[in-house]
Amino acid sequence: MSERRPLVAGNWKMNKTGVEARETVARLRALLGDGELPVDVAVCPPATALEATARAASGSHIRVYAQAVHEKASGAHTGEISAAMIAATGADGTLIGHSERRAAGETDDQVAARVRAALDGGLSVILCCGESLEQREAGETEEWLAGQVRAGLADVAADEVGRLAIAYEPIWAIGTGRTATPEIAQEACAHVRSVAAGTLDGAALRVLYGGSVTPDTAGELMSQPDIDGALVGGASLDPEAFAAIVRGA
Ligand code: PGA
């Protein structure tokens, strides 16, 4: 049995204004209650709603993560935000290397630098990795994931494992309704853990699954031995559905 505390995070992507975020968090707080939860819970609003979300979540068990961070502290980087800016909103962490960001040009080197900058800025990190359908069908999944994980952890120290989680999100499962089977997700998450163990304590690392997680699929996925929670996109926009996933963890 692992000692790892599950983490369920909701990635809102480009959805919700500050007002909508505040309403969602208020509803989520009512649904989850104020007592201790057996899991860590986080929501990832767009940058414009970080401060409102953090304020609405203050005093609750809900943590707030940004969706991306830039590696530089300041400067001529139009549209980007730094780790210090995220921390100043009251947020706790950030996603890094989501496949939608990688598809828009974020490289492995940038992901590594951004993980380092986030940790240096006092943020927790959910590092994302995942293969395309073509890569899976070509038998390249393990090699691809190993490359992304090794690159993302290049500048991470072993004792930072407590502030880091890795989300395995097969691109073919994101937003498609095509959830990975528990067997496929378990196999990939175990592989991610074993690769990460080259850098840090694999037994302490939280590995999440993401890709079309719903209240119906979450329980079986998260009961796999190497799956320590979920990164939820679409279903996290609805507080009822997200709370049901949290309760199933
Ligand atoms: P999805 O998104 O749950 O809508 O598939 C997951 C993600 O991209 O993090």
Residues whose N, C-alpha, C, O or C-beta is under 5 A from the ligand:
A	BS01	PGA	N11 A173 I174 G175 T176 G210 G211 S212 V213 L231 V232 G233 G234 A235
